[in-house]
Amino acid sequence: MNSSTNIRTHYRACNLCEAICGLEITVNEDNEILTIKGDEKDPFSRGHICPKAVGLKDIYLDKNRLKQPVRRTESGWETISWNEAFDEVASKLKSIQAQHGKDAVGVYQGNPSVHNSGTLLSAPAFLRVLGTKNRFSATSADQLPHHFVSSLMFGHPLLLPVPDIDRTDFMLIMGGNPLASNGSMMTVPDVANRLKAIQKRGGKFVVIDPRKTETAKIADQHIFIKPATDVYLLLAILNEILTLTPSPSPTERGATHSDELSPLSRRGVGGEVVSQLKSAIKSYTPEAVASITGIPSETIKNLANDILTAKSAVVYGRMGVSVQAFGGVCQWLINCINIFTGNMDAEGGAMFSQPAFDLWGRAKKGENYFNRYQSAVRKLPEFDGELPVSAMGEDILAGGIKALFTVCGNPVLSTSNGTQLDTALEGLDFMVSVDIFINETTRHANIILPPTTGLEIAHYDLAFHNLGIRNTAKYSVPLFEKDNNQRHDWEIFEEIKNRLTSEEGAEIPTPKNPEEKLAMAMQFGPYGKDGLTLQKLKDNPHGEDLGALRPCLKEKLLTDNQEINIIPDLLLNDLERVNLNFQKLLKDSENTKFDLQLIGRRHLRSNNSWMHNTERLVKGRDRCTLMIHPETAANRGIVNLEKVQIESRVGKVEIAVEITDEIMPDVVSIPHGFGHARKGVQLDVAVAHAGVSLNDLTDDLLIDELTGNSAFSGVPVRILR
């Protein structure tokens, strides 16, 4: 506290995206926020922030933000008390499950759920009490292939390799745009400077994408690739690497590229693994895939050589690689390339964090996470207790799901065929949403329960310390205390859980603060013996740097025999589907009225759909445009800024054209998260910048058939004049 000015300074982590940048916030004696800037003393983010950081203030002050429960009535929304809301929610859920069974209640958890430690620590107990198999989340619209492959190869969905970006000499980025996402499945604040540092130390990084993204513009090389053909490029790169190194020789780089390959492979000696892989992928040479990917064979060979000969290298595939028909195989091949070039679990390669809060510490070895049950209509496979979100709309329409509980999500805008889901939500018997806005999804709810958020919550980033490119720990205390009419997210889940489990007329237990769980995890975690405690983190609001990533996979493996399963049967067998599609592409004889391929994109100033109600982040030029190549536009007589109608199998939208050579011919792009003009949405600024929803065009029937993940990349569309 500065006594002369009565200005106090607060330090915390920004929880609006995966970068968890440190913030320095100044507040006057009237609790008015004066400044939000980067915390120079944060050892991880080093003073860096992006424009979204000011969104914390905007959310806190947003007049559209709900702070008390509301109930939808025929005459509009009415405010009700928390006790009334909790009682009605618990009563309705009990009644529906008693009449129709546990699975009659569905659950959807959105992206912000993992940005709040209160939700992550308290929601699981609520879900166990609810007991439904109809659980969905944003995971299968985004990152499921990562978790799927990690469970098969390393034994747990959260054993996720991340690029050691600070020490690598060569980085290949496929389908990722970290300058817009601030890293994704890779917690990496100040990513632009970290990428430039690769170049300054004599290395380079290359971006492969159908669009010249913000990241591609600062890369040493950008290579265009036809949408959804990444699997063939990866197969060709791996084929080339295995051809160039038929008998891997011992090396100090990586425990998996030498004689030590044998104890880490389920299938015996390293030579047998190499032989089996080479046999399975031998037809995918750089020459064979060149026309399909749009990448010359020499360029593919050069990429393989760069990865193989660099002192250290890492291949990183993100959103664009995951959200296609072979997302699972793509992520497997990326791991294989990192393994067979000696860059798995090696400095400068793909490494594993050692977070202070160990998310997988109690996991069992050899656990099966896949296909223990299926969705109702298409029989899509479950993974880790969740069904593919592309099945949610159709399963509601089929009548099996009578009620829905949504948590911090807006699936009408963020999942494929949003129009179908919009229709499905109208027919539910009951719906409850934990959310702070009446948006495109929550407008269907009978009751909305708004949690505190941002500056009012205590926060430790459980999920993203697990994906850090360094081992760090940071705890944020609330800047502002909540008032008596507000509830934290953990209080909401605890209250409903306690009502569901309490006998009628019995006293409802007081919610337990999950901070106790966090304190115990710190005490008994990997750094507890070195004196790391929750109190120590409170005393140092800038955060603790726990060191660079170190090789640790051997001690973390949770496969049944504690060896890397380099060639899982499920993935090896899926190559048959890959080959069938390959033969189809070679023939290129299919006639279709949908002659363009649609891809998404992301803007730095918006985080999916939930930052569009802050004026300073959405103001300026219209960013919801249809990017199209000059040649593609000219062939159709389209001029810049003209509005066109674009159509897919499931819907059509009208959108302004942005002609640019930053996208491939015959490929078009619409940003994710817009489309706020639906009736009943109570957002102000967003409507002025409503845009259209990409997911009114994406197709719920297009999925990765192996993992169940949605396939948003390369959706067939056409332009109507």
Secondary structure as the mmCIF struct_conf table of DSSP 4:
data_model
#
loop_
_struct_conf.conf_type_id
_struct_conf.id
_struct_conf.beg_label_comp_id
_struct_conf.beg_label_asym_id
_struct_conf.beg_label_seq_id
_struct_conf.end_label_comp_id
_struct_conf.end_label_asym_id
_struct_conf.end_label_seq_id
STRN STRN1 ASN A 2 ASN A 2
TURN_TY1_P TURN_TY1_P1 SER A 3 ASN A 6
STRN STRN2 ILE A 7 ILE A 7
STRN STRN3 ARG A 8 ALA A 13
BEND BEND1 LEU A 16 CYS A 17
TURN_TY1_P TURN_TY1_P2 GLU A 18 ALA A 19
STRN STRN4 GLY A 22 VAL A 27
TURN_TY1_P TURN_TY1_P3 GLU A 29 ASP A 30
STRN STRN5 ILE A 33 GLY A 38
TURN_TY1_P TURN_TY1_P4 GLU A 40 LYS A 41
TURN_TY1_P TURN_TY1_P5 PRO A 43 GLY A 47
HELX_RH_3T_P HELX_RH_3T_P1 PRO A 51 VAL A 54
HELX_RH_AL_P HELX_RH_AL_P1 GLY A 55 LEU A 61
TURN_TY1_P TURN_TY1_P6 LYS A 63 ASN A 64
BEND BEND2 GLN A 68 GLN A 68
STRN STRN6 VAL A 70 THR A 73
TURN_TY1_P TURN_TY1_P7 GLU A 74 SER A 75
STRN STRN7 GLY A 76 THR A 79
HELX_RH_AL_P HELX_RH_AL_P2 TRP A 82 HIS A 100
HELX_RH_3T_P HELX_RH_3T_P2 LYS A 102 ALA A 104
STRN STRN8 VAL A 105 GLN A 109
HELX_RH_3T_P HELX_RH_3T_P3 ASN A 111 HIS A 115
HELX_RH_AL_P HELX_RH_AL_P3 SER A 117 LEU A 130
BEND BEND3 LYS A 133 LYS A 133
STRN STRN9 ARG A 135 SER A 137
HELX_RH_3T_P HELX_RH_3T_P4 ALA A 138 ALA A 141
TURN_TY1_P TURN_TY1_P8 ASP A 142 GLN A 143
HELX_RH_AL_P HELX_RH_AL_P4 LEU A 144 MET A 153
TURN_TY1_P TURN_TY1_P9 PHE A 154 PHE A 154
BEND BEND4 GLY A 155 HIS A 156
TURN_TY1_P TURN_TY1_P10 PRO A 157 LEU A 158
STRN STRN10 VAL A 162 PRO A 163
TURN_TY1_P TURN_TY1_P11 ILE A 165 ARG A 167
BEND BEND5 ASP A 169 ASP A 169
STRN STRN11 PHE A 170 MET A 174
BEND BEND6 GLY A 175 GLY A 175
HELX_RH_AL_P HELX_RH_AL_P5 PRO A 178 SER A 181
BEND BEND7 ASN A 182 ASN A 182
BEND BEND8 SER A 184 MET A 186
STRN STRN12 THR A 187 THR A 187
TURN_TY1_P TURN_TY1_P12 PRO A 189 ASP A 190
HELX_RH_AL_P HELX_RH_AL_P6 VAL A 191 LYS A 200
TURN_TY1_P TURN_TY1_P13 ARG A 201 GLY A 202
STRN STRN13 LYS A 204 ILE A 208
BEND BEND9 PRO A 210 PRO A 210
STRN STRN14 ARG A 211 ARG A 211
TURN_TY1_P TURN_TY1_P14 GLU A 214 THR A 215
HELX_RH_3T_P HELX_RH_3T_P5 ALA A 216 ILE A 218
BEND BEND10 ALA A 219 ASP A 220
STRN STRN15 GLN A 221 ILE A 223
TURN_TY1_P TURN_TY1_P15 PRO A 227 ALA A 228
HELX_RH_AL_P HELX_RH_AL_P7 ASP A 230 LEU A 244
BEND BEND11 PRO A 246 SER A 247
HELX_LH_PP_P HELX_LH_PP_P1 PRO A 248 PRO A 250
BEND BEND12 GLU A 252 ARG A 253
TURN_TY1_P TURN_TY1_P16 ALA A 255 THR A 256
BEND BEND13 HIS A 257 SER A 258
HELX_RH_3T_P HELX_RH_3T_P6 ASP A 259 LEU A 264
STRN STRN16 SER A 265 SER A 265
TURN_TY1_P TURN_TY1_P17 ARG A 266 ARG A 267
BEND BEND14 GLY A 268 VAL A 269
HELX_RH_AL_P HELX_RH_AL_P8 GLY A 270 ILE A 281
TURN_TY1_P TURN_TY1_P18 LYS A 282 SER A 283
HELX_RH_AL_P HELX_RH_AL_P9 PRO A 286 THR A 293
TURN_TY1_P TURN_TY1_P19 GLY A 294 GLY A 294
HELX_RH_AL_P HELX_RH_AL_P10 SER A 297 THR A 309
BEND BEND15 ALA A 310 SER A 312
STRN STRN17 ALA A 313 GLY A 317
HELX_RH_AL_P HELX_RH_AL_P11 MET A 319 SER A 322
BEND BEND16 VAL A 323 GLN A 324
TURN_TY1_P TURN_TY1_P20 ALA A 325 PHE A 326
HELX_RH_AL_P HELX_RH_AL_P12 GLY A 327 PHE A 340
TURN_TY1_P TURN_TY1_P21 THR A 341 GLY A 342
STRN STRN18 MET A 344 MET A 344
TURN_TY1_P TURN_TY1_P22 ASP A 345 ASP A 345
BEND BEND17 ALA A 346 ALA A 346
TURN_TY1_P TURN_TY1_P23 GLU A 347 GLY A 348
BEND BEND18 GLY A 349 GLY A 349
STRN STRN19 ALA A 350 MET A 351
BEND BEND19 ALA A 356 PHE A 357
TURN_TY1_P TURN_TY1_P24 LEU A 359 ARG A 362
HELX_LH_PP_P HELX_LH_PP_P2 ALA A 363 LYS A 364
TURN_TY1_P TURN_TY1_P25 LYS A 365 GLY A 366
STRN STRN20 PHE A 370 GLN A 374
BEND BEND20 ALA A 376 ARG A 378
HELX_LH_PP_P HELX_LH_PP_P3 LEU A 380 LEU A 380
STRN STRN21 PRO A 381 PHE A 383
TURN_TY1_P TURN_TY1_P26 ASP A 384 GLY A 385
STRN STRN22 GLU A 386 GLU A 386
HELX_RH_3T_P HELX_RH_3T_P7 VAL A 389 ALA A 391
HELX_RH_AL_P HELX_RH_AL_P13 MET A 392 LEU A 397
TURN_TY1_P TURN_TY1_P27 ALA A 398 GLY A 399
BEND BEND21 GLY A 400 GLY A 400
STRN STRN23 ALA A 403 VAL A 407
BEND BEND22 CYS A 408 CYS A 408
HELX_RH_AL_P HELX_RH_AL_P14 PRO A 411 SER A 414
BEND BEND23 THR A 415 ASN A 417
HELX_RH_AL_P HELX_RH_AL_P15 GLY A 418 GLU A 426
TURN_TY1_P TURN_TY1_P28 GLY A 427 GLY A 427
BEND BEND24 ASP A 429 ASP A 429
STRN STRN24 PHE A 430 VAL A 434
BEND BEND25 ILE A 436 PHE A 437
TURN_TY1_P TURN_TY1_P29 GLU A 440 THR A 441
HELX_RH_3T_P HELX_RH_3T_P8 THR A 442 HIS A 444
BEND BEND26 ASN A 446 ASN A 446
STRN STRN25 ILE A 447 LEU A 449
HELX_LH_PP_P HELX_LH_PP_P4 PRO A 450 PRO A 450
STRN STRN26 PRO A 451 PRO A 451
HELX_LH_PP_P HELX_LH_PP_P5 THR A 452 THR A 452
HELX_RH_3T_P HELX_RH_3T_P9 GLY A 454 GLU A 456
BEND BEND27 ILE A 457 ILE A 457
STRN STRN27 HIS A 459 TYR A 460
HELX_RH_AL_P HELX_RH_AL_P16 LEU A 462 HIS A 465
TURN_TY1_P TURN_TY1_P30 ASN A 466 LEU A 467
STRN STRN28 GLY A 468 GLY A 468
BEND BEND28 ILE A 469 ILE A 469
STRN STRN29 ARG A 470 ALA A 473
STRN STRN30 TYR A 475 SER A 476
BEND BEND29 LEU A 479 PHE A 480
TURN_TY1_P TURN_TY1_P31 ASN A 484 ASN A 485
STRN STRN31 ARG A 487 ARG A 487
HELX_RH_AL_P HELX_RH_AL_P17 ASP A 489 THR A 501
BEND BEND30 SER A 502 SER A 502
HELX_LH_PP_P HELX_LH_PP_P6 GLU A 503 GLU A 503
TURN_TY1_P TURN_TY1_P32 GLU A 504 GLY A 505
BEND BEND31 ALA A 506 ALA A 506
HELX_LH_PP_P HELX_LH_PP_P7 GLU A 507 ASN A 513
TURN_TY1_P TURN_TY1_P33 PRO A 514 PRO A 514
HELX_RH_AL_P HELX_RH_AL_P18 GLU A 515 PHE A 524
BEND BEND32 GLY A 525 GLY A 525
TURN_TY1_P TURN_TY1_P34 PRO A 526 TYR A 527
HELX_RH_3T_P HELX_RH_3T_P10 GLY A 528 ASP A 530
TURN_TY1_P TURN_TY1_P35 GLY A 531 GLY A 531
HELX_RH_AL_P HELX_RH_AL_P19 LEU A 534 ASP A 539
TURN_TY1_P TURN_TY1_P36 PRO A 541 HIS A 542
STRN STRN32 GLU A 544 ALA A 548
HELX_RH_AL_P HELX_RH_AL_P20 LEU A 553 LYS A 556
BEND BEND33 THR A 559 THR A 559
TURN_TY1_P TURN_TY1_P37 ASP A 560 ASN A 561
BEND BEND34 GLN A 562 GLU A 563
STRN STRN33 ILE A 564 ILE A 564
BEND BEND35 ILE A 566 ILE A 567
HELX_RH_AL_P HELX_RH_AL_P21 ASP A 569 LYS A 587
BEND BEND36 LYS A 593 LYS A 593
STRN STRN34 LEU A 596 ARG A 601
TURN_TY1_P TURN_TY1_P38 LEU A 604 ARG A 605
TURN_TY1_P TURN_TY1_P39 ASN A 608 ASN A 613
HELX_RH_AL_P HELX_RH_AL_P22 GLU A 615 VAL A 618
BEND BEND37 GLY A 620 ARG A 621
STRN STRN35 LEU A 626 ILE A 628
HELX_RH_AL_P HELX_RH_AL_P23 PRO A 630 ASN A 635
TURN_TY1_P TURN_TY1_P40 ARG A 636 GLY A 637
TURN_TY1_P TURN_TY1_P41 ASN A 640 LEU A 641
STRN STRN36 LYS A 643 GLU A 647
BEND BEND38 ARG A 649 VAL A 650
STRN STRN37 LYS A 652 ILE A 659
TURN_TY1_P TURN_TY1_P42 ASP A 661 GLU A 662
STRN STRN38 ILE A 663 ILE A 663
TURN_TY1_P TURN_TY1_P43 PRO A 665 ASP A 666
STRN STRN39 VAL A 667 PRO A 671
TURN_TY1_P TURN_TY1_P44 HIS A 672 GLY A 673
BEND BEND39 ARG A 678 ARG A 678
TURN_TY1_P TURN_TY1_P45 LYS A 679 GLY A 680
BEND BEND40 ASP A 684 ASP A 684
HELX_RH_AL_P HELX_RH_AL_P24 VAL A 685 ALA A 688
TURN_TY1_P TURN_TY1_P46 HIS A 689 HIS A 689
HELX_RH_3T_P HELX_RH_3T_P11 LEU A 694 ASP A 696
TURN_TY1_P TURN_TY1_P47 LEU A 697 LEU A 697
BEND BEND41 THR A 698 THR A 698
TURN_TY1_P TURN_TY1_P48 ASP A 700 LEU A 701
STRN STRN40 ILE A 703 ILE A 703
TURN_TY1_P TURN_TY1_P49 GLU A 705 THR A 707
STRN STRN41 SER A 710 SER A 710
TURN_TY1_P TURN_TY1_P50 SER A 713 GLY A 714
STRN STRN42 VAL A 715 LEU A 720
#
